Amino acid sequence: RPNDAFSAGLTQAQFQNGSEESSYEVTYAWQLNRNLNIQPDYQYIDHPNGNLPAAYILIVRLNCAHATNF
């Protein structure tokens, strides 16, 4: 599937009070046809804001494109 795209990322932050936050993300975009793709995105955030419980986030994007010739 040459038009599909996979992506993964990791970020870390350290706050002035010494606490830390880590974020992990994985996404994959399936190109359904020339103008349409669907992209689920999963994120896990460990200690948001340095002191909150872990957060799990799931997003699904539907991307539509339409090109016109002017």
PDB file of N, CA, C and O in Angstrom:
ATOM      1  N   ARG A   1       0.844  -1.177   0.000  1.00  0.00           N
ATOM      2  CA  ARG A   1       0.000   0.000   0.000  1.00  0.00           C
ATOM      3  C   ARG A   1       0.888   1.239   0.000  1.00  0.00           C
ATOM      4  O   ARG A   1       1.123   1.836   1.051  1.00  0.00           O
ATOM      5  N   PRO A   2       1.372   1.621  -1.150  1.00  0.00           N
ATOM      6  CA  PRO A   2       2.354   2.708  -1.232  1.00  0.00           C
ATOM      7  C   PRO A   2       1.820   4.085  -0.850  1.00  0.00           C
ATOM      8  O   PRO A   2       2.619   4.971  -0.549  1.00  0.00           O
ATOM      9  N   ASN A   3       0.520   4.303  -0.848  1.00  0.00           N
ATOM     10  CA  ASN A   3      -0.020   5.624  -0.515  1.00  0.00           C
ATOM     11  C   ASN A   3      -0.445   5.754   0.948  1.00  0.00           C
ATOM     12  O   ASN A   3      -0.879   6.825   1.372  1.00  0.00           O
ATOM     13  N   ASP A   4      -0.325   4.674   1.719  1.00  0.00           N
ATOM     14  CA  ASP A   4      -0.624   4.733   3.150  1.00  0.00           C
ATOM     15  C   ASP A   4       0.553   5.351   3.895  1.00  0.00           C
ATOM     16  O   ASP A   4       1.660   5.436   3.362  1.00  0.00           O
ATOM     17  N   ALA A   5       0.308   5.782   5.127  1.00  0.00           N
ATOM     18  CA  ALA A   5       1.382   6.395   5.917  1.00  0.00           C
ATOM     19  C   ALA A   5       1.265   5.978   7.382  1.00  0.00           C
ATOM     20  O   ALA A   5       0.184   6.040   7.968  1.00  0.00           O
ATOM     21  N   PHE A   6       2.379   5.555   7.965  1.00  0.00           N
ATOM     22  CA  PHE A   6       2.467   5.190   9.384  1.00  0.00           C
ATOM     23  C   PHE A   6       3.356   6.206  10.080  1.00  0.00           C
ATOM     24  O   PHE A   6       4.347   6.669   9.514  1.00  0.00           O
ATOM     25  N   SER A   7       2.997   6.552  11.312  1.00  0.00           N
ATOM     26  CA  SER A   7       3.815   7.489  12.071  1.00  0.00           C
ATOM     27  C   SER A   7       3.755   7.125  13.555  1.00  0.00           C
ATOM     28  O   SER A   7       2.719   6.691  14.059  1.00  0.00           O
ATOM     29  N   ALA A   8       4.878   7.307  14.241  1.00  0.00           N
ATOM     30  CA  ALA A   8       4.945   7.088  15.682  1.00  0.00           C
ATOM     31  C   ALA A   8       5.800   8.191  16.289  1.00  0.00           C
ATOM     32  O   ALA A   8       6.741   8.680  15.664  1.00  0.00           O
ATOM     33  N   GLY A   9       5.461   8.576  17.509  1.00  0.00           N
ATOM     34  CA  GLY A   9       6.230   9.640  18.143  1.00  0.00           C
ATOM     35  C   GLY A   9       6.273   9.508  19.650  1.00  0.00           C
ATOM     36  O   GLY A   9       5.441   8.831  20.254  1.00  0.00           O
ATOM     37  N   LEU A  10       7.246  10.158  20.245  1.00  0.00           N
ATOM     38  CA  LEU A  10       7.442  10.162  21.691  1.00  0.00           C
ATOM     39  C   LEU A  10       7.900  11.561  22.084  1.00  0.00           C
ATOM     40  O   LEU A  10       8.790  12.133  21.455  1.00  0.00           O
ATOM     41  N   THR A  11       7.290  12.101  23.120  1.00  0.00           N
ATOM     42  CA  THR A  11       7.749  13.379  23.666  1.00  0.00           C
ATOM     43  C   THR A  11       7.840  13.251  25.181  1.00  0.00           C
ATOM     44  O   THR A  11       7.118  12.467  25.797  1.00  0.00           O
ATOM     45  N   GLN A  12       8.726  14.024  25.762  1.00  0.00           N
ATOM     46  CA  GLN A  12       8.863  14.087  27.214  1.00  0.00           C
ATOM     47  C   GLN A  12       9.045  15.540  27.623  1.00  0.00           C
ATOM     48  O   GLN A  12       9.686  16.328  26.926  1.00  0.00           O
ATOM     49  N   ALA A  13       8.470  15.872  28.758  1.00  0.00           N
ATOM     50  CA  ALA A  13       8.609  17.227  29.289  1.00  0.00           C
ATOM     51  C   ALA A  13       8.942  17.126  30.771  1.00  0.00           C
ATOM     52  O   ALA A  13       8.449  16.241  31.472  1.00  0.00           O
ATOM     53  N   GLN A  14       9.774  18.031  31.234  1.00  0.00           N
ATOM     54  CA  GLN A  14      10.080  18.121  32.659  1.00  0.00           C
ATOM     55  C   GLN A  14       9.684  19.519  33.116  1.00  0.00           C
ATOM     56  O   GLN A  14      10.075  20.519  32.515  1.00  0.00           O
ATOM     57  N   PHE A  15       8.908  19.568  34.182  1.00  0.00           N
ATOM     58  CA  PHE A  15       8.404  20.828  34.691  1.00  0.00           C
ATOM     59  C   PHE A  15       9.348  21.392  35.752  1.00  0.00           C
ATOM     60  O   PHE A  15      10.205  20.679  36.275  1.00  0.00           O
ATOM     61  N   GLN A  16       9.186  22.661  36.059  1.00  0.00           N
ATOM     62  CA  GLN A  16      10.083  23.330  37.015  1.00  0.00           C
ATOM     63  C   GLN A  16      10.035  22.697  38.397  1.00  0.00           C
ATOM     64  O   GLN A  16      11.017  22.754  39.138  1.00  0.00           O
ATOM     65  N   ASN A  17       8.907  22.095  38.753  1.00  0.00           N
ATOM     66  CA  ASN A  17       8.821  21.466  40.078  1.00  0.00           C
ATOM     67  C   ASN A  17       9.444  20.069  40.109  1.00  0.00           C
ATOM     68  O   ASN A  17       9.393  19.395  41.138  1.00  0.00           O
ATOM     69  N   GLY A  18      10.039  19.620  38.976  1.00  0.00           N
ATOM     70  CA  GLY A  18      10.708  18.319  38.925  1.00  0.00           C
ATOM     71  C   GLY A  18       9.831  17.188  38.421  1.00  0.00           C
ATOM     72  O   GLY A  18      10.342  16.097  38.170  1.00  0.00           O
ATOM     73  N   SER A  19       8.532  17.403  38.262  1.00  0.00           N
ATOM     74  CA  SER A  19       7.667  16.344  37.750  1.00  0.00           C
ATOM     75  C   SER A  19       7.844  16.220  36.236  1.00  0.00           C
ATOM     76  O   SER A  19       8.339  17.136  35.579  1.00  0.00           O
ATOM     77  N   GLU A  20       7.433  15.078  35.697  1.00  0.00           N
ATOM     78  CA  GLU A  20       7.618  14.799  34.277  1.00  0.00           C
ATOM     79  C   GLU A  20       6.324  14.334  33.632  1.00  0.00           C
ATOM     80  O   GLU A  20       5.425  13.830  34.305  1.00  0.00           O
ATOM     81  N   GLU A  21       6.241  14.511  32.306  1.00  0.00           N
ATOM     82  CA  GLU A  21       5.127  14.031  31.494  1.00  0.00           C
ATOM     83  C   GLU A  21       5.721  13.354  30.271  1.00  0.00           C
ATOM     84  O   GLU A  21       6.657  13.870  29.660  1.00  0.00           O
ATOM     85  N   SER A  22       5.176  12.199  29.915  1.00  0.00           N
ATOM     86  CA  SER A  22       5.605  11.486  28.705  1.00  0.00           C
ATOM     87  C   SER A  22       4.394  11.252  27.821  1.00  0.00           C
ATOM     88  O   SER A  22       3.303  10.963  28.312  1.00  0.00           O
ATOM     89  N   SER A  23       4.588  11.377  26.518  1.00  0.00           N
ATOM     90  CA  SER A  23       3.494  11.203  25.572  1.00  0.00           C
ATOM     91  C   SER A  23       3.945  10.285  24.445  1.00  0.00           C
ATOM     92  O   SER A  23       5.037  10.449  23.899  1.00  0.00           O
ATOM     93  N   TYR A  24       3.099   9.315  24.098  1.00  0.00           N
ATOM     94  CA  TYR A  24       3.382   8.357  23.036  1.00  0.00           C
ATOM     95  C   TYR A  24       2.223   8.410  22.037  1.00  0.00           C
ATOM     96  O   TYR A  24       1.061   8.483  22.435  1.00  0.00           O
ATOM     97  N   GLU A  25       2.539   8.373  20.753  1.00  0.00           N
ATOM     98  CA  GLU A  25       1.496   8.482  19.734  1.00  0.00           C
ATOM     99  C   GLU A  25       1.803   7.554  18.570  1.00  0.00           C
ATOM    100  O   GLU A  25       2.949   7.432  18.135  1.00  0.00           O
ATOM    101  N   VAL A  26       0.743   6.893  18.069  1.00  0.00           N
ATOM    102  CA  VAL A  26       0.843   6.030  16.900  1.00  0.00           C
ATOM    103  C   VAL A  26      -0.347   6.342  16.000  1.00  0.00           C
ATOM    104  O   VAL A  26      -1.480   6.438  16.472  1.00  0.00           O
ATOM    105  N   THR A  27      -0.090   6.502  14.702  1.00  0.00           N
ATOM    106  CA  THR A  27      -1.163   6.777  13.755  1.00  0.00           C
ATOM    107  C   THR A  27      -0.871   6.078  12.437  1.00  0.00           C
ATOM    108  O   THR A  27       0.283   5.817  12.096  1.00  0.00           O
ATOM    109  N   TYR A  28      -1.940   5.779  11.700  1.00  0.00           N
ATOM    110  CA  TYR A  28      -1.810   5.146  10.390  1.00  0.00           C
ATOM    111  C   TYR A  28      -2.891   5.725   9.494  1.00  0.00           C
ATOM    112  O   TYR A  28      -4.059   5.757   9.880  1.00  0.00           O
ATOM    113  N   ALA A  29      -2.528   6.176   8.320  1.00  0.00           N
ATOM    114  CA  ALA A  29      -3.496   6.745   7.376  1.00  0.00           C
ATOM    115  C   ALA A  29      -3.681   5.780   6.208  1.00  0.00           C
ATOM    116  O   ALA A  29      -2.735   5.478   5.480  1.00  0.00           O
ATOM    117  N   TRP A  30      -4.913   5.302   6.041  1.00  0.00           N
ATOM    118  CA  TRP A  30      -5.263   4.443   4.919  1.00  0.00           C
ATOM    119  C   TRP A  30      -5.812   5.307   3.794  1.00  0.00           C
ATOM    120  O   TRP A  30      -6.816   5.999   3.967  1.00  0.00           O
ATOM    121  N   GLN A  31      -5.160   5.267   2.652  1.00  0.00           N
ATOM    122  CA  GLN A  31      -5.643   6.002   1.480  1.00  0.00           C
ATOM    123  C   GLN A  31      -6.701   5.132   0.805  1.00  0.00           C
ATOM    124  O   GLN A  31      -6.372   4.138   0.159  1.00  0.00           O
ATOM    125  N   LEU A  32      -7.975   5.508   0.955  1.00  0.00           N
ATOM    126  CA  LEU A  32      -9.070   4.711   0.425  1.00  0.00           C
ATOM    127  C   LEU A  32      -9.236   4.897  -1.079  1.00  0.00           C
ATOM    128  O   LEU A  32      -9.495   3.938  -1.806  1.00  0.00           O
ATOM    129  N   ASN A  33      -9.086   6.128  -1.534  1.00  0.00           N
ATOM    130  CA  ASN A  33      -9.082   6.427  -2.966  1.00  0.00           C
ATOM    131  C   ASN A  33      -8.316   7.740  -3.153  1.00  0.00           C
ATOM    132  O   ASN A  33      -7.686   8.234  -2.218  1.00  0.00           O
ATOM    133  N   ARG A  34      -8.371   8.292  -4.346  1.00  0.00           N
ATOM    134  CA  ARG A  34      -7.581   9.485  -4.652  1.00  0.00           C
ATOM    135  C   ARG A  34      -7.905  10.666  -3.738  1.00  0.00           C
ATOM    136  O   ARG A  34      -7.022  11.475  -3.451  1.00  0.00           O
ATOM    137  N   ASN A  35      -9.135  10.780  -3.282  1.00  0.00           N
ATOM    138  CA  ASN A  35      -9.575  11.954  -2.529  1.00  0.00           C
ATOM    139  C   ASN A  35      -9.923  11.684  -1.070  1.00  0.00           C
ATOM    140  O   ASN A  35     -10.326  12.610  -0.365  1.00  0.00           O
ATOM    141  N   LEU A  36      -9.784  10.472  -0.602  1.00  0.00           N
ATOM    142  CA  LEU A  36     -10.299  10.133   0.722  1.00  0.00           C
ATOM    143  C   LEU A  36      -9.334   9.230   1.475  1.00  0.00           C
ATOM    144  O   LEU A  36      -8.848   8.237   0.933  1.00  0.00           O
ATOM    145  N   ASN A  37      -9.057   9.583   2.738  1.00  0.00           N
ATOM    146  CA  ASN A  37      -8.326   8.657   3.607  1.00  0.00           C
ATOM    147  C   ASN A  37      -8.918   8.710   5.006  1.00  0.00           C
ATOM    148  O   ASN A  37      -9.556   9.686   5.399  1.00  0.00           O
ATOM    149  N   ILE A  38      -8.690   7.641   5.741  1.00  0.00           N
ATOM    150  CA  ILE A  38      -9.139   7.548   7.132  1.00  0.00           C
ATOM    151  C   ILE A  38      -7.894   7.318   7.985  1.00  0.00           C
ATOM    152  O   ILE A  38      -7.010   6.545   7.618  1.00  0.00           O
ATOM    153  N   GLN A  39      -7.840   8.007   9.137  1.00  0.00           N
ATOM    154  CA  GLN A  39      -6.618   7.996   9.932  1.00  0.00           C
ATOM    155  C   GLN A  39      -6.946   7.869  11.419  1.00  0.00           C
ATOM    156  O   GLN A  39      -7.257   8.871  12.063  1.00  0.00           O
ATOM    157  N   PRO A  40      -6.881   6.657  11.977  1.00  0.00           N
ATOM    158  CA  PRO A  40      -6.977   6.527  13.429  1.00  0.00           C
ATOM    159  C   PRO A  40      -5.673   6.968  14.086  1.00  0.00           C
ATOM    160  O   PRO A  40      -4.592   6.783  13.527  1.00  0.00           O
ATOM    161  N   ASP A  41      -5.783   7.548  15.272  1.00  0.00           N
ATOM    162  CA  ASP A  41      -4.632   8.081  15.992  1.00  0.00           C
ATOM    163  C   ASP A  41      -4.807   7.715  17.464  1.00  0.00           C
ATOM    164  O   ASP A  41      -5.812   8.073  18.080  1.00  0.00           O
ATOM    165  N   TYR A  42      -3.830   7.004  18.028  1.00  0.00           N
ATOM    166  CA  TYR A  42      -3.878   6.615  19.438  1.00  0.00           C
ATOM    167  C   TYR A  42      -2.771   7.337  20.188  1.00  0.00           C
ATOM    168  O   TYR A  42      -1.621   7.351  19.749  1.00  0.00           O
ATOM    169  N   GLN A  43      -3.122   7.939  21.327  1.00  0.00           N
ATOM    170  CA  GLN A  43      -2.151   8.637  22.159  1.00  0.00           C
ATOM    171  C   GLN A  43      -2.275   8.159  23.601  1.00  0.00           C
ATOM    172  O   GLN A  43      -3.374   7.949  24.114  1.00  0.00           O
ATOM    173  N   TYR A  44      -1.134   7.995  24.233  1.00  0.00           N
ATOM    174  CA  TYR A  44      -1.075   7.673  25.657  1.00  0.00           C
ATOM    175  C   TYR A  44      -0.208   8.743  26.313  1.00  0.00           C
ATOM    176  O   TYR A  44       0.923   8.981  25.890  1.00  0.00           O
ATOM    177  N   ILE A  45      -0.743   9.381  27.344  1.00  0.00           N
ATOM    178  CA  ILE A  45       0.004  10.415  28.058  1.00  0.00           C
ATOM    179  C   ILE A  45       0.162   9.961  29.505  1.00  0.00           C
ATOM    180  O   ILE A  45      -0.820   9.769  30.222  1.00  0.00           O
ATOM    181  N   ASP A  46       1.404   9.797  29.915  1.00  0.00           N
ATOM    182  CA  ASP A  46       1.730   9.360  31.272  1.00  0.00           C
ATOM    183  C   ASP A  46       1.970  10.598  32.132  1.00  0.00           C
ATOM    184  O   ASP A  46       2.850  11.403  31.826  1.00  0.00           O
ATOM    185  N   HIS A  47       1.213  10.752  33.180  1.00  0.00           N
ATOM    186  CA  HIS A  47       1.289  11.889  34.104  1.00  0.00           C
ATOM    187  C   HIS A  47       1.074  13.243  33.417  1.00  0.00           C
ATOM    188  O   HIS A  47       1.954  14.102  33.462  1.00  0.00           O
ATOM    189  N   PRO A  48      -0.111  13.443  32.771  1.00  0.00           N
ATOM    190  CA  PRO A  48      -0.359  14.752  32.164  1.00  0.00           C
ATOM    191  C   PRO A  48      -0.181  15.865  33.193  1.00  0.00           C
ATOM    192  O   PRO A  48      -0.591  15.729  34.346  1.00  0.00           O
ATOM    193  N   ASN A  49       0.421  16.938  32.774  1.00  0.00           N
ATOM    194  CA  ASN A  49       0.702  18.089  33.637  1.00  0.00           C
ATOM    195  C   ASN A  49       1.641  17.726  34.799  1.00  0.00           C
ATOM    196  O   ASN A  49       1.805  18.502  35.740  1.00  0.00           O
ATOM    197  N   GLY A  50       2.248  16.542  34.717  1.00  0.00           N
ATOM    198  CA  GLY A  50       3.204  16.133  35.731  1.00  0.00           C
ATOM    199  C   GLY A  50       2.609  15.494  36.961  1.00  0.00           C
ATOM    200  O   GLY A  50       3.339  14.908  37.760  1.00  0.00           O
ATOM    201  N   ASN A  51       1.287  15.590  37.141  1.00  0.00           N
ATOM    202  CA  ASN A  51       0.718  15.036  38.378  1.00  0.00           C
ATOM    203  C   ASN A  51      -0.670  14.432  38.205  1.00  0.00           C
ATOM    204  O   ASN A  51      -1.271  14.022  39.198  1.00  0.00           O
ATOM    205  N   LEU A  52      -1.197  14.360  37.005  1.00  0.00           N
ATOM    206  CA  LEU A  52      -2.534  13.795  36.782  1.00  0.00           C
ATOM    207  C   LEU A  52      -2.428  12.319  36.412  1.00  0.00           C
ATOM    208  O   LEU A  52      -1.357  11.860  36.018  1.00  0.00           O
ATOM    209  N   PRO A  53      -3.543  11.556  36.536  1.00  0.00           N
ATOM    210  CA  PRO A  53      -3.510  10.146  36.120  1.00  0.00           C
ATOM    211  C   PRO A  53      -3.304  10.033  34.606  1.00  0.00           C
ATOM    212  O   PRO A  53      -3.522  10.995  33.869  1.00  0.00           O
ATOM    213  N   ALA A  54      -2.890   8.871  34.162  1.00  0.00           N
ATOM    214  CA  ALA A  54      -2.626   8.639  32.739  1.00  0.00           C
ATOM    215  C   ALA A  54      -3.868   8.913  31.897  1.00  0.00           C
ATOM    216  O   ALA A  54      -4.997   8.713  32.345  1.00  0.00           O
ATOM    217  N   ALA A  55      -3.637   9.373  30.672  1.00  0.00           N
ATOM    218  CA  ALA A  55      -4.733   9.672  29.746  1.00  0.00           C
ATOM    219  C   ALA A  55      -4.558   8.812  28.492  1.00  0.00           C
ATOM    220  O   ALA A  55      -3.449   8.646  27.985  1.00  0.00           O
ATOM    221  N   TYR A  56      -5.674   8.271  28.008  1.00  0.00           N
ATOM    222  CA  TYR A  56      -5.707   7.478  26.790  1.00  0.00           C
ATOM    223  C   TYR A  56      -6.610   8.207  25.800  1.00  0.00           C
ATOM    224  O   TYR A  56      -7.750   8.534  26.130  1.00  0.00           O
ATOM    225  N   ILE A  57      -6.115   8.464  24.595  1.00  0.00           N
ATOM    226  CA  ILE A  57      -6.861   9.256  23.629  1.00  0.00           C
ATOM    227  C   ILE A  57      -6.921   8.488  22.314  1.00  0.00           C
ATOM    228  O   ILE A  57      -5.900   8.003  21.825  1.00  0.00           O
ATOM    229  N   LEU A  58      -8.119   8.378  21.742  1.00  0.00           N
ATOM    230  CA  LEU A  58      -8.294   7.764  20.435  1.00  0.00           C
ATOM    231  C   LEU A  58      -9.040   8.752  19.551  1.00  0.00           C
ATOM    232  O   LEU A  58     -10.129   9.212  19.897  1.00  0.00           O
ATOM    233  N   ILE A  59      -8.449   9.073  18.416  1.00  0.00           N
ATOM    234  CA  ILE A  59      -9.028  10.010  17.464  1.00  0.00           C
ATOM    235  C   ILE A  59      -9.121   9.295  16.120  1.00  0.00           C
ATOM    236  O   ILE A  59      -8.212   8.554  15.744  1.00  0.00           O
ATOM    237  N   VAL A  60     -10.216   9.514  15.398  1.00  0.00           N
ATOM    238  CA  VAL A  60     -10.325   9.001  14.036  1.00  0.00           C
ATOM    239  C   VAL A  60     -10.616  10.181  13.124  1.00  0.00           C
ATOM    240  O   VAL A  60     -11.617  10.876  13.297  1.00  0.00           O
ATOM    241  N   ARG A  61      -9.741  10.404  12.156  1.00  0.00           N
ATOM    242  CA  ARG A  61      -9.904  11.505  11.206  1.00  0.00           C
ATOM    243  C   ARG A  61     -10.355  10.947   9.860  1.00  0.00           C
ATOM    244  O   ARG A  61      -9.894   9.892   9.425  1.00  0.00           O
ATOM    245  N   LEU A  62     -11.247  11.660   9.221  1.00  0.00           N
ATOM    246  CA  LEU A  62     -11.644  11.364   7.854  1.00  0.00           C
ATOM    247  C   LEU A  62     -11.232  12.567   7.020  1.00  0.00           C
ATOM    248  O   LEU A  62     -11.790  13.653   7.172  1.00  0.00           O
ATOM    249  N   ASN A  63     -10.264  12.375   6.148  1.00  0.00           N
ATOM    250  CA  ASN A  63      -9.718  13.463   5.339  1.00  0.00           C
ATOM    251  C   ASN A  63     -10.263  13.381   3.919  1.00  0.00           C
ATOM    252  O   ASN A  63     -10.105  12.365   3.243  1.00  0.00           O
ATOM    253  N   CYS A  64     -10.897  14.443   3.477  1.00  0.00           N
ATOM    254  CA  CYS A  64     -11.439  14.532   2.120  1.00  0.00           C
ATOM    255  C   CYS A  64     -10.720  15.654   1.389  1.00  0.00           C
ATOM    256  O   CYS A  64     -10.535  16.742   1.935  1.00  0.00           O
ATOM    257  N   ALA A  65     -10.321  15.391   0.164  1.00  0.00           N
ATOM    258  CA  ALA A  65      -9.649  16.400  -0.647  1.00  0.00           C
ATOM    259  C   ALA A  65     -10.341  16.476  -1.995  1.00  0.00           C
ATOM    260  O   ALA A  65     -10.755  15.464  -2.560  1.00  0.00           O
ATOM    261  N   HIS A  66     -10.456  17.686  -2.493  1.00  0.00           N
ATOM    262  CA  HIS A  66     -11.029  17.876  -3.823  1.00  0.00           C
ATOM    263  C   HIS A  66     -10.230  18.937  -4.540  1.00  0.00           C
ATOM    264  O   HIS A  66     -10.169  20.087  -4.105  1.00  0.00           O
ATOM    265  N   ALA A  67      -9.629  18.555  -5.619  1.00  0.00           N
ATOM    266  CA  ALA A  67      -8.817  19.489  -6.385  1.00  0.00           C
ATOM    267  C   ALA A  67      -9.582  19.927  -7.622  1.00  0.00           C
ATOM    268  O   ALA A  67     -10.203  19.111  -8.303  1.00  0.00           O
ATOM    269  N   THR A  68      -9.533  21.201  -7.900  1.00  0.00           N
ATOM    270  CA  THR A  68     -10.152  21.725  -9.108  1.00  0.00           C
ATOM    271  C   THR A  68      -9.086  22.423  -9.935  1.00  0.00           C
ATOM    272  O   THR A  68      -8.122  22.969  -9.399  1.00  0.00           O
ATOM    273  N   ASN A  69      -9.264  22.398 -11.198  1.00  0.00           N
ATOM    274  CA  ASN A  69      -8.323  23.082 -12.107  1.00  0.00           C
ATOM    275  C   ASN A  69      -8.879  24.456 -12.431  1.00  0.00           C
ATOM    276  O   ASN A  69      -9.996  24.581 -12.933  1.00  0.00           O
ATOM    277  N   PHE A  70      -8.097  25.487 -12.143  1.00  0.00           N
ATOM    278  CA  PHE A  70      -8.520  26.852 -12.457  1.00  0.00           C
ATOM    279  C   PHE A  70      -7.797  27.351 -13.669  1.00  0.00           C
ATOM    280  O   PHE A  70      -8.016  28.485 -14.095  1.00  0.00           O
TER     281      PHE A  70
END
